[in-house]
């Protein structure tokens, strides 16, 4: 298993626990071998009691027991059953201890892998997360981790315990009769061929199975979010058919895995039967010649048949291991994925900024040869309100995403207070910026916790003041549980306007010197829009504010309006200046307010 050192390297923090578990596993193997060995004097004693005689090496184990326990030969008939029971008891005790230690060890390892996976996801770039499919990510966090848990909590224990047991039992059969032992081992390479073949099949199908689980999860997530459209267009049967096709594909792949699992054990049974038939023939012949005692032959067979169970478990464990390995490969892709947006070595923390923002010849594209921003340059002085207007897809939100360092510009610089934002740590940069988006995201938590999100230290009065500024305190007071009201998933129990005001309150509590309002009023009714505009006006005081808006009525009072088209700033000025130019802004304004008598 050297190829998966990166997975099993997660055992290093628990090395002492692993070594203790390993010692228990060794004892299980030893007691299993002792069990096979002690059968010899038990059977021989029965043979002697029946009037037979045991000579040669058949006496060795009996003599060793008498010397070890300090007993006479006549006492063996009473001691051997007790010794047999003690062997079973010792095997049971150490089996329990080893299983418990290895299972809990595996659970600890998987817990750490799951923590590392989630941490990797949270700190991944916006680009990575926006391209990833939700269902696939959920599958990796749940289904793939379960496969890994099986590999490290169950399979590793089986590998170690059964391998050690096989070694000890091999010692027993070679001790009892090396000739028959050699004969019985001739067929092991034959058994290894189907084992390797089935393992490869399981690994290949395991990867496909886990990918289809991701497809199913993504499809169900998409269907749940788009259920209104599905119903409105009467597409229920269409979606059911698509799901049935995916589900059938998943079934076919897992049926092939089930076939490999089901064939592994019978193949081992057939091989074991061949070995047993051959050994009985040879053994009976040697007993009849007096070269082998009945106890030796019985001990040999017991050890050999006890070897069968470990080999069978190893074949099944190998299949489980291959599935766990496939799961690890998928999880590792996320854990090892590098985030291109990270702090430079010389990046510094900033505690506070004035709020001056400058873009200098910024170029950016999401895909090669498809530029989104071209030579964007502008300056926002501290405390100014700067509005960005233009058609959808013109690059307005991308400009703000670059300011937040969700993406890096291909060329050019972005400065805050004259300092390149790449020279500032990500955490301290984003601490200076508040974001209110059109698609408000609220967590399935209380209103209080949603407003205070990101604030480790706050007073309840601070939250209430922030809610008052955001014009949210009125509707919160009317709720039965007030600030302790749980808003539901994505804030489903609140209206759009209420969710938006909570989002603004969250930004107010943060008290950032730079604010971004990205289409904050585009999906609201007139009453909600008026309340939010009042809240925005109060929040923007003494702060550098960027407002992205389709409704020009919300940005008429802006200090500067940037008109964006195809990733370029085509016009810049305040409302009156741009109207006088009779350019793009003039055309946009006329489209929205054709009845207005524009005064130059």
Backbone torsions as a table, in degrees:
resi	resn	phi	psi	omega
1	UNK	NA	25.9	-177.4
2	UNK	-64.3	-27.1	-176.6
3	UNK	-67.2	-17.1	-178.4
4	UNK	-110.3	33.4	-179.4
5	UNK	-59.1	-32.5	-179.0
6	UNK	-63.5	-32.0	177.0
7	UNK	-75.2	-50.7	-175.4
8	UNK	-78.0	-7.2	172.5
9	UNK	-66.2	-17.2	177.6
10	UNK	-69.6	-8.3	176.8
11	UNK	-80.4	-15.8	-173.7
12	UNK	-55.6	-42.4	178.9
13	UNK	-62.6	-16.7	-177.0
14	UNK	-117.5	34.7	-174.1
15	UNK	-60.6	-43.2	-178.0
16	UNK	-63.9	-39.7	178.0
17	UNK	-66.1	-38.8	179.7
18	UNK	-64.8	-42.9	-179.9
19	UNK	-64.8	-37.2	176.5
20	UNK	-64.8	-44.7	177.7
21	UNK	-62.0	-38.7	179.2
22	UNK	-62.0	-40.0	178.8
23	UNK	-64.1	-37.0	176.6
24	UNK	-66.0	-39.9	179.2
25	UNK	-64.0	-38.7	176.9
26	UNK	-60.9	-42.6	-179.2
27	UNK	-66.0	-35.6	175.7
28	UNK	-60.2	-45.7	179.9
29	UNK	-63.3	-42.3	-179.6
30	UNK	-63.4	-46.4	-179.5
31	UNK	-65.7	-33.3	177.0
32	UNK	-64.9	-42.5	178.3
33	UNK	-66.4	-41.0	178.0
34	UNK	-61.3	-38.1	178.6
35	UNK	-59.9	-45.8	179.0
36	UNK	-65.3	-37.2	-176.9
37	UNK	-72.2	-38.5	-174.5
38	UNK	-75.1	-14.2	176.0
39	UNK	-64.4	-30.6	-178.6
40	UNK	-58.9	-55.8	179.6
41	UNK	-64.9	-29.0	178.4
42	UNK	-63.1	-50.0	-179.1
43	UNK	-67.4	-42.9	179.8
44	UNK	-62.5	-37.7	179.1
45	UNK	-64.6	-40.1	175.3
46	UNK	-62.7	-39.1	179.7
47	UNK	-65.2	-41.3	179.3
48	UNK	-66.8	-42.6	179.8
49	UNK	-61.9	-24.8	178.7
50	UNK	-87.6	4.1	175.9
51	UNK	104.1	1.2	179.4
52	UNK	-84.8	177.2	178.5
53	UNK	-131.7	147.3	178.1
54	UNK	-120.7	127.5	-178.6
55	UNK	-126.2	173.6	175.6
56	UNK	65.2	-139.8	-175.0
57	UNK	-67.6	-14.3	178.4
58	UNK	-62.7	-21.3	-179.7
59	UNK	-86.0	-15.1	-169.3
60	UNK	-62.4	-49.3	-177.0
61	UNK	-64.8	-39.9	179.8
62	UNK	-62.9	-43.9	179.7
63	UNK	-64.2	-40.3	-179.7
64	UNK	-63.2	-39.3	179.4
65	UNK	-67.0	-42.7	-179.6
66	UNK	-62.7	-41.6	-179.9
67	UNK	-68.8	-40.4	-178.1
68	UNK	-65.5	-39.8	-177.3
69	UNK	-96.0	-6.6	179.6
70	UNK	64.6	46.2	-178.5
71	UNK	-122.5	165.3	177.4
72	UNK	-94.7	166.9	-175.3
73	UNK	-61.1	-37.0	-178.1
74	UNK	-67.5	-19.1	179.3
75	UNK	-84.1	-11.0	-178.0
76	UNK	-58.6	-38.0	-176.9
77	UNK	-60.5	-29.0	177.7
78	UNK	-90.1	-34.3	-174.2
79	UNK	-78.7	-37.5	-174.3
80	UNK	-59.7	-43.2	176.4
81	UNK	-61.4	-38.1	178.4
82	UNK	-66.1	-39.7	178.7
83	UNK	-66.0	-37.0	177.4
84	UNK	-63.2	-43.8	178.3
85	UNK	-64.4	-42.6	179.8
86	UNK	-60.6	-35.8	178.2
87	UNK	-65.7	-45.8	176.7
88	UNK	-59.9	-42.9	-178.7
89	UNK	-63.9	-46.1	178.9
90	UNK	-60.7	-41.3	178.0
91	UNK	-62.0	-41.9	-179.2
92	UNK	-65.4	-44.4	-178.2
93	UNK	-62.4	-48.1	-177.4
94	UNK	-73.1	-26.6	173.5
95	UNK	-64.2	-46.0	177.5
96	UNK	-59.7	-50.2	-177.2
97	UNK	-61.4	-42.6	-178.4
98	UNK	-68.3	-41.8	178.9
99	UNK	-62.1	-47.4	-178.1
100	UNK	-63.2	-45.7	-178.6
101	UNK	-63.9	-43.2	-177.9
102	UNK	-71.8	-37.6	179.0
103	UNK	-65.5	-46.9	179.8
104	UNK	-67.7	-33.8	175.5
105	UNK	-62.7	-45.7	177.8
106	UNK	-61.2	-40.0	179.1
107	UNK	-64.3	-38.7	177.4
108	UNK	-64.1	-42.6	179.5
109	UNK	-62.8	-45.7	-178.8
110	UNK	-66.5	-36.9	175.5
111	UNK	-58.1	-44.4	-179.7
112	UNK	-67.6	-37.4	178.1
113	UNK	-65.7	-42.0	179.0
114	UNK	-63.6	-41.2	175.9
115	UNK	-60.5	-44.4	-178.5
116	UNK	-66.1	-39.1	178.7
117	UNK	-63.5	-46.9	-179.4
118	UNK	-65.1	-39.9	177.9
119	UNK	-61.2	-41.7	178.2
120	UNK	-62.8	-39.4	179.3
121	UNK	-66.0	-45.6	-177.1
122	UNK	-63.6	-37.4	-177.9
123	UNK	-92.4	6.9	175.8
124	UNK	-70.9	163.0	-178.6
125	UNK	-71.4	156.7	175.9
126	UNK	-60.2	-36.2	-180.0
127	UNK	-62.0	-45.7	-179.9
128	UNK	-61.9	-48.4	-175.5
129	UNK	-70.1	-32.4	-179.7
130	UNK	-71.8	-27.0	179.6
131	UNK	-88.8	-22.0	-177.7
132	UNK	-73.1	148.0	176.4
133	UNK	-88.0	132.4	-176.3
134	UNK	-57.6	-46.7	-178.3
135	UNK	-60.8	-38.1	179.8
136	UNK	-67.1	-41.0	178.5
137	UNK	-64.1	-42.6	178.9
138	UNK	-62.6	-40.1	179.1
139	UNK	-62.3	-38.7	-179.3
140	UNK	-69.5	-37.5	-179.2
141	UNK	-73.7	-30.3	-176.0
142	UNK	-104.8	-68.5	-172.6
143	UNK	-64.9	-47.8	-178.5
144	UNK	-65.2	-38.1	178.0
145	UNK	-64.2	-35.9	177.6
146	UNK	-64.0	-38.3	177.3
147	UNK	-65.1	-40.5	178.0
148	UNK	-65.0	-40.2	179.4
149	UNK	-60.1	-41.0	178.1
150	UNK	-62.7	-39.7	-178.0
151	UNK	-68.0	-42.1	-174.0
152	UNK	-93.4	-27.9	-178.5
153	UNK	-89.9	-27.8	-176.9
154	UNK	-113.8	-55.3	-171.0
155	UNK	-64.8	-41.6	-179.1
156	UNK	-61.0	-41.5	177.8
157	UNK	-60.8	-42.4	179.2
158	UNK	-64.1	-46.1	179.3
159	UNK	-53.7	-51.0	-175.1
160	UNK	-69.7	-52.0	-175.1
161	UNK	-61.6	-48.6	-175.9
162	UNK	-71.6	-32.5	177.0
163	UNK	-66.6	-44.5	177.4
164	UNK	-63.5	-40.8	178.8
165	UNK	-62.1	-42.3	178.7
166	UNK	-61.1	-42.8	-180.0
167	UNK	-61.3	-46.3	-179.0
168	UNK	-65.4	-40.5	179.7
169	UNK	-70.1	-34.6	174.8
170	UNK	-59.7	-41.0	177.9
171	UNK	-60.3	-38.9	-179.6
172	UNK	-65.6	-48.5	-175.6
173	UNK	-68.9	-33.8	176.7
174	UNK	-71.1	-32.5	176.6
175	UNK	-66.8	-43.4	-175.9
176	UNK	-70.6	-43.3	178.8
177	UNK	-164.7	103.9	-174.9
178	UNK	-68.5	-28.2	-179.3
179	UNK	-66.8	-51.3	178.5
180	UNK	-66.9	-33.2	178.1
181	UNK	-62.1	-43.4	178.2
182	UNK	-62.5	-43.0	179.3
183	UNK	-61.2	-42.2	-176.7
184	UNK	-69.9	-25.0	-177.6
185	UNK	-87.9	-7.2	-179.7
186	UNK	-61.2	-33.3	-175.5
187	UNK	-84.8	-3.5	-179.7
188	UNK	-60.0	-44.7	176.6
189	UNK	-58.7	-33.3	177.6
190	UNK	-64.0	-39.0	179.5
191	UNK	-69.8	-29.6	-176.7
192	UNK	-70.4	-29.0	-176.7
193	UNK	-62.3	-54.1	177.5
194	UNK	-64.5	-30.7	179.1
195	UNK	-61.3	-47.6	179.5
196	UNK	-66.1	-41.5	-178.8
197	UNK	-61.6	-49.0	-179.7
198	UNK	-64.4	-37.0	179.5
199	UNK	-61.2	-42.9	179.1
200	UNK	-65.0	-41.2	178.8
201	UNK	-62.2	-43.7	-178.4
202	UNK	-64.5	-41.4	179.8
203	UNK	-62.1	-46.7	-179.2
204	UNK	-62.2	-50.0	-179.5
205	UNK	-68.6	-30.9	178.8
206	UNK	-61.6	-42.9	176.8
207	UNK	-61.0	-45.3	-179.8
208	UNK	-63.5	-39.7	179.9
209	UNK	-62.0	-45.0	-177.8
210	UNK	-69.8	-29.5	175.1
211	UNK	-69.0	-40.4	179.2
212	UNK	-69.3	-31.3	173.9
213	UNK	-60.5	-42.4	177.1
214	UNK	-61.5	-41.8	178.5
215	UNK	-62.5	-43.0	179.5
216	UNK	-64.2	-43.7	179.6
217	UNK	-63.2	-41.6	179.6
218	UNK	-65.4	-41.6	-179.7
219	UNK	-63.4	-43.9	-179.8
220	UNK	-66.8	-38.4	177.8
221	UNK	-63.7	-43.6	179.7
222	UNK	-64.8	-41.6	180.0
223	UNK	-64.7	-39.7	-179.7
224	UNK	-65.0	-40.5	-178.8
225	UNK	-73.6	-29.6	-177.3
226	UNK	-105.3	26.0	-173.7
227	UNK	-63.1	-31.8	-179.6
228	UNK	-66.5	-40.7	179.2
229	UNK	-67.0	-40.9	179.1
230	UNK	-58.0	-46.4	-178.4
231	UNK	-71.7	-40.3	-177.5
232	UNK	-63.1	-31.0	-178.7
233	UNK	-103.9	13.0	177.0
234	UNK	53.5	46.1	-175.8
235	UNK	-106.9	21.2	-178.6
236	UNK	-58.0	-48.9	-177.6
237	UNK	-66.1	-35.5	177.7
238	UNK	-61.9	-45.4	179.8
239	UNK	-67.9	-37.6	177.0
240	UNK	-61.8	-41.9	179.4
241	UNK	-63.5	-43.1	178.1
242	UNK	-62.3	-42.7	179.2
243	UNK	-65.0	-40.2	-179.2
244	UNK	-62.3	-37.4	178.2
245	UNK	-64.5	-44.7	178.1
246	UNK	-64.0	-42.1	-179.0
247	UNK	-64.6	-39.5	178.6
248	UNK	-66.3	-38.4	176.9
249	UNK	-61.6	-43.6	178.4
250	UNK	-63.4	-39.4	178.8
251	UNK	-63.3	-45.0	-177.9
252	UNK	-61.5	-42.0	-179.7
253	UNK	-64.8	-44.9	-178.1
254	UNK	-72.6	-25.1	174.8
255	UNK	-65.9	-36.8	177.4
256	UNK	-69.1	-36.1	174.9
257	UNK	-64.5	-42.4	179.3
258	UNK	-62.0	-37.0	178.1
259	UNK	-62.2	-45.4	179.6
260	UNK	-62.6	-44.1	177.4
261	UNK	-60.8	-43.9	-174.1
262	UNK	-69.8	-31.5	-179.0
263	UNK	-78.8	-28.1	-174.0
264	UNK	-58.9	-49.3	-176.3
265	UNK	-67.4	-47.2	178.2
266	UNK	-60.9	-36.9	177.8
267	UNK	-61.2	-43.1	177.4
268	UNK	-65.4	-34.0	178.2
269	UNK	-63.4	-44.1	-179.0
270	UNK	-63.0	-45.6	179.3
271	UNK	-62.4	-42.4	177.7
272	UNK	-62.1	-38.3	178.2
273	UNK	-64.0	-41.2	177.5
274	UNK	-61.1	-43.9	179.4
275	UNK	-62.8	-45.2	-177.9
276	UNK	-62.5	-42.9	-179.1
277	UNK	-61.7	-44.4	179.8
278	UNK	-64.7	-42.0	-176.9
279	UNK	-69.2	-38.4	178.6
280	UNK	-62.3	-38.7	179.2
281	UNK	-62.8	-48.8	-178.7
282	UNK	-67.7	-43.9	-176.2
283	UNK	-62.4	-45.9	-179.5
284	UNK	-63.3	-36.8	178.6
285	UNK	-63.9	-41.7	-176.9
286	UNK	-73.1	-34.3	176.1
287	UNK	-64.3	-41.8	-179.9
288	UNK	-64.4	-26.8	178.5
289	UNK	-85.9	-8.8	178.8
290	UNK	81.5	12.6	179.0
291	UNK	-92.3	-3.0	-179.0
292	UNK	-145.1	131.5	179.2
293	UNK	-82.4	155.4	176.3
294	UNK	-57.0	-38.3	179.4
295	UNK	-65.3	-40.1	178.4
296	UNK	-63.4	-45.3	-178.0
297	UNK	-65.0	-41.6	178.6
298	UNK	-64.8	-42.4	177.5
299	UNK	-62.6	-40.7	178.2
300	UNK	-61.6	-48.8	-179.8
301	UNK	-63.7	-41.0	179.6
302	UNK	-60.0	-45.5	179.6
303	UNK	-63.0	-40.7	-178.2
304	UNK	-66.4	-44.4	179.6
305	UNK	-71.2	-30.4	172.8
306	UNK	-66.6	-27.4	175.9
307	UNK	-70.1	-27.5	-176.8
308	UNK	-62.4	-44.0	-179.0
309	UNK	-61.6	-46.2	177.0
310	UNK	-60.6	-39.5	179.5
311	UNK	-64.0	-41.0	179.7
312	UNK	-65.1	-44.0	178.5
313	UNK	-64.1	-37.6	178.9
314	UNK	-64.6	-37.6	179.3
315	UNK	-65.3	-41.3	177.9
316	UNK	-70.5	-40.0	178.9
317	UNK	-63.7	-33.9	179.1
318	UNK	-62.1	-39.6	177.2
319	UNK	-64.7	-43.6	177.9
320	UNK	-62.4	-40.1	179.2
321	UNK	-61.8	-40.9	-179.8
322	UNK	-63.8	-37.7	177.0
323	UNK	-68.7	-40.4	176.6
324	UNK	-63.7	-38.2	178.2
325	UNK	-63.7	-41.7	177.4
326	UNK	-62.9	-41.1	177.7
327	UNK	-63.7	-40.0	179.4
328	UNK	-63.9	-38.5	179.1
329	UNK	-59.7	-40.3	-179.4
330	UNK	-72.8	-40.3	178.5
331	UNK	-66.6	-39.3	-178.1
332	UNK	-62.7	-30.8	179.1
333	UNK	-58.2	-37.7	180.0
334	UNK	-79.6	-44.9	-177.5
335	UNK	-60.3	-38.1	-176.3
336	UNK	-93.1	-2.2	179.0
337	UNK	-68.1	123.7	-177.6
338	UNK	-80.6	135.8	174.7
339	UNK	-90.6	114.6	-178.4
340	UNK	-67.8	-19.8	179.7
341	UNK	-92.5	99.7	-178.8
342	UNK	-148.5	165.2	-178.2
343	UNK	-68.5	140.7	171.4
344	UNK	-75.5	161.3	-177.6
345	UNK	-59.7	-35.7	-176.0
346	UNK	-97.6	10.9	-178.6
347	UNK	-63.9	144.0	-176.8
348	UNK	-119.8	154.8	173.8
349	UNK	-79.9	142.4	171.9
350	UNK	-118.0	131.1	-177.2
351	UNK	-85.2	-33.2	-179.2
352	UNK	-157.5	148.4	176.8
353	UNK	-130.9	157.6	176.2
354	UNK	-73.6	-35.9	178.2
355	UNK	113.1	14.0	175.6
356	UNK	-76.9	128.6	-177.7
357	UNK	-126.1	133.9	179.7
358	UNK	-139.5	130.7	172.1
359	UNK	-103.2	130.2	-178.9
360	UNK	-122.7	104.2	174.0
361	UNK	50.6	51.9	-176.4
362	UNK	-84.5	129.7	174.9
363	UNK	-120.9	143.0	-179.9
364	UNK	-158.8	146.9	173.5
365	UNK	-147.6	143.1	176.0
366	UNK	-77.5	-33.1	179.2
367	UNK	-130.3	147.2	179.9
368	UNK	-56.5	143.4	177.5
369	UNK	67.9	8.3	177.5
370	UNK	-127.3	76.7	-176.2
371	UNK	-64.5	138.1	177.7
372	UNK	-104.3	-39.5	175.5
373	UNK	-121.4	136.4	-178.4
374	UNK	-131.9	110.6	173.8
375	UNK	53.4	49.6	-179.2
376	UNK	-81.0	121.5	178.7
377	UNK	-138.2	129.3	173.4
378	UNK	-165.5	168.0	179.1
379	UNK	-135.1	136.0	175.0
380	UNK	-118.0	119.8	179.2
381	UNK	-78.1	159.7	-178.6
382	UNK	-58.2	132.2	177.7
383	UNK	84.3	-2.4	180.0
384	UNK	-81.4	154.1	170.2
385	UNK	-105.0	118.7	-179.4
386	UNK	-115.3	125.1	-179.9
387	UNK	-105.5	143.4	176.4
388	UNK	-118.1	121.8	-178.9
389	UNK	-127.8	160.4	-179.5
390	UNK	151.0	171.6	-178.6
391	UNK	-67.0	160.6	175.8
392	UNK	-59.8	136.6	179.9
393	UNK	84.7	6.2	-177.5
394	UNK	-79.3	-17.9	177.3
395	UNK	116.5	9.4	-176.3
396	UNK	-62.7	-53.7	-178.8
397	UNK	-65.0	-33.4	178.9
398	UNK	-61.4	-38.2	178.2
399	UNK	-59.4	-44.2	179.6
400	UNK	-70.7	-34.3	176.5
401	UNK	-62.4	-34.2	178.3
402	UNK	-73.0	-36.6	176.3
403	UNK	-61.1	-38.1	178.7
404	UNK	-80.8	-2.5	-176.3
405	UNK	58.8	38.1	167.6
406	UNK	-73.4	-28.8	175.8
407	UNK	-135.7	157.5	177.9
408	UNK	-103.6	138.6	175.9
409	UNK	-68.1	147.0	176.8
410	UNK	-73.1	-38.6	175.5
411	UNK	-141.7	158.0	178.2
412	UNK	94.2	179.3	-176.8
413	UNK	-135.6	152.7	171.5
414	UNK	-121.2	126.2	-175.8
415	UNK	-115.9	140.3	170.2
416	UNK	-121.7	119.2	-174.8
417	UNK	54.2	37.7	176.6
418	UNK	79.9	1.9	-178.7
419	UNK	-110.1	131.7	176.5
420	UNK	-58.1	128.6	-175.7
421	UNK	-64.7	-19.2	176.9
422	UNK	-74.9	-12.0	176.1
423	UNK	-92.1	0.4	179.3
424	UNK	-109.8	140.6	178.0
425	UNK	-63.0	144.9	-178.2
426	UNK	-56.2	-43.8	-176.5
427	UNK	-62.1	-47.3	-176.9
428	UNK	-73.4	-30.9	175.8
429	UNK	-62.8	-50.6	-176.6
430	UNK	-70.8	-20.4	174.9
431	UNK	-67.4	-22.9	-177.9
432	UNK	-88.8	-3.5	-173.0
433	UNK	-124.1	131.3	174.0
434	UNK	-104.8	140.4	-175.9
435	UNK	-126.1	127.7	173.6
436	UNK	-125.6	117.7	-174.6
437	UNK	-108.3	167.6	176.5
438	UNK	-68.0	-44.9	179.9
439	UNK	-88.7	85.2	-174.9
440	UNK	-68.7	132.2	176.0
441	UNK	-110.7	117.3	173.4
442	UNK	-113.6	143.5	179.5
443	UNK	-84.5	155.2	179.5
444	UNK	-73.6	73.0	-173.4
445	UNK	-148.8	-174.5	-179.9
446	UNK	-74.6	162.4	176.1
447	UNK	-61.2	-41.1	179.5
448	UNK	-56.8	-49.2	-177.2
449	UNK	-70.3	-29.7	177.1
450	UNK	-70.5	-39.5	178.2
451	UNK	-68.9	-39.6	-177.0
452	UNK	-85.3	8.5	-177.8
453	UNK	-57.7	127.5	-179.9
454	UNK	90.8	-8.2	179.1
455	UNK	-104.3	111.6	178.5
456	UNK	-76.0	-32.9	-179.4
457	UNK	-121.5	121.5	178.3
458	UNK	-160.4	157.4	175.3
459	UNK	-107.1	145.4	178.1
460	UNK	-53.4	-33.3	178.4
461	UNK	-65.3	-34.8	177.5
462	UNK	-63.4	-39.8	178.9
463	UNK	-64.8	-41.4	-179.2
464	UNK	-66.5	-39.2	178.0
465	UNK	-65.0	-40.3	178.5
466	UNK	-63.3	-40.4	178.6
467	UNK	-65.8	-36.7	178.7
468	UNK	-65.7	-43.0	178.5
469	UNK	-62.0	-37.6	-178.4
470	UNK	-82.9	5.8	-178.8
471	UNK	59.0	34.7	-179.8
472	UNK	-106.8	-13.3	-174.6
473	UNK	-65.7	-28.9	-178.4
474	UNK	-63.6	-54.3	-177.4
475	UNK	-72.7	-27.7	177.8
476	UNK	-65.9	-39.5	-179.7
477	UNK	-63.8	-26.7	-178.5
478	UNK	-82.7	-12.9	179.9
479	UNK	-75.2	144.7	-176.4
480	UNK	-55.1	-38.7	-178.1
481	UNK	-108.4	10.3	175.7
482	UNK	55.1	-128.3	-177.4
483	UNK	-71.1	-12.4	178.6
484	UNK	-92.1	7.7	178.5
485	UNK	-70.9	129.3	176.1
486	UNK	-81.9	129.7	-170.4
487	UNK	-88.1	-8.2	-178.6
488	UNK	83.6	172.1	-178.7
489	UNK	-62.7	124.5	-178.1
490	UNK	59.4	20.3	177.7
491	UNK	74.6	32.2	-172.2
492	UNK	-61.9	-24.9	-176.7
493	UNK	-82.2	-0.4	-179.5
494	UNK	-116.1	157.2	176.7
495	UNK	-76.8	168.8	178.4
496	UNK	-57.5	-45.1	-178.0
497	UNK	-64.9	-39.0	178.9
498	UNK	-66.7	-42.5	177.9
499	UNK	-61.7	-40.8	-178.1
500	UNK	-65.4	-39.0	-179.9
501	UNK	-68.7	-33.9	174.9
502	UNK	-66.1	-37.9	177.6
503	UNK	-63.4	-39.6	177.4
504	UNK	-67.6	-40.7	177.6
505	UNK	-60.2	-37.6	177.4
506	UNK	-60.8	-42.0	179.0
507	UNK	-69.2	-37.5	179.6
508	UNK	-62.9	-44.4	-178.1
509	UNK	-62.8	-31.9	179.1
510	UNK	-67.3	-29.4	179.9
511	UNK	54.4	54.9	-179.1
512	UNK	-84.2	150.4	176.1
513	UNK	-75.4	-16.8	179.2
514	UNK	-124.1	130.2	-179.5
515	UNK	-121.9	143.4	175.0
516	UNK	-125.1	122.1	172.7
517	UNK	-110.8	108.1	-176.8
518	UNK	-103.0	99.5	-180.0
519	UNK	53.4	44.9	-171.8
520	UNK	-68.0	-18.3	-176.6
521	UNK	-122.5	9.4	-169.9
522	UNK	-68.1	-28.2	-175.2
523	UNK	-109.8	24.3	-174.1
524	UNK	-109.2	156.7	173.1
525	UNK	-76.3	170.9	-173.5
526	UNK	-61.4	-41.0	-178.9
527	UNK	-65.9	-45.9	178.8
528	UNK	-65.0	-39.7	-179.8
529	UNK	-61.8	-40.3	-179.9
530	UNK	-63.7	-43.9	179.2
531	UNK	-62.0	-41.8	-177.5
532	UNK	-72.1	-35.7	175.8
533	UNK	-62.8	-38.9	175.8
534	UNK	-62.6	-44.2	179.8
535	UNK	-63.0	-44.1	-179.5
536	UNK	-61.1	-42.1	-179.0
537	UNK	-61.1	-39.0	179.9
538	UNK	-73.6	-39.2	-178.6
539	UNK	-66.3	-34.8	-173.0
540	UNK	-75.1	-10.0	-178.2
541	UNK	-58.8	127.4	176.8
542	UNK	62.4	23.3	175.9
543	UNK	-127.8	147.1	171.5
544	UNK	-75.8	120.9	-173.1
545	UNK	-125.8	132.3	173.6
546	UNK	-110.3	126.8	-178.9
547	UNK	-121.1	119.2	173.1
548	UNK	-97.8	124.3	-173.2
549	UNK	-147.7	142.6	168.4
550	UNK	-91.2	-35.5	179.4
551	UNK	-81.7	109.5	-176.0
552	UNK	-68.4	-17.4	-180.0
553	UNK	-64.5	-22.7	-177.6
554	UNK	-83.2	-10.8	-173.8
555	UNK	-125.7	15.8	-179.0
556	UNK	-61.0	-33.0	-177.6
557	UNK	-87.2	7.3	-177.8
558	UNK	-63.7	144.1	175.3
559	UNK	-66.6	-34.9	178.9
560	UNK	-145.9	137.5	177.5
561	UNK	-117.9	126.2	177.1
562	UNK	-105.0	122.4	179.5
563	UNK	-96.5	115.6	-175.4
564	UNK	-103.4	134.1	174.8
565	UNK	-143.7	124.4	179.3
566	UNK	51.5	41.0	175.1
567	UNK	79.2	10.7	179.9
568	UNK	-126.6	149.1	174.7
569	UNK	-84.1	110.1	-177.3
570	UNK	-89.7	-33.0	-179.0
571	UNK	-142.1	152.6	177.8
572	UNK	-149.8	135.5	179.8
573	UNK	160.3	-179.1	175.6
574	UNK	-86.6	-179.7	-173.0
575	UNK	-56.3	-50.2	-176.9
576	UNK	-67.1	-39.6	-180.0
577	UNK	-62.2	-41.2	-177.6
578	UNK	-71.9	-34.6	176.1
579	UNK	-63.5	-38.2	-179.6
580	UNK	-65.3	-28.0	-179.1
581	UNK	-72.2	-19.5	-178.6
582	UNK	51.9	44.4	179.9
583	UNK	-108.9	-138.2	-176.6
584	UNK	-63.1	-43.5	-178.9
585	UNK	-63.7	-41.6	178.4
586	UNK	-58.4	-42.2	-179.8
587	UNK	-67.5	-42.8	178.8
588	UNK	-61.8	-42.2	-178.1
589	UNK	-65.6	-41.0	179.0
590	UNK	-65.6	-34.3	178.8
591	UNK	-65.6	-37.3	-177.4
592	UNK	-84.6	-32.7	-177.1
593	UNK	-129.7	65.3	-177.9
594	UNK	-65.1	-22.9	-177.2
595	UNK	-83.6	-10.5	-176.3
596	UNK	-76.3	141.8	175.8
597	UNK	-94.4	97.5	-174.7
598	UNK	-72.5	121.9	179.4
599	UNK	-96.7	123.7	178.7
600	UNK	-77.9	NA	NA
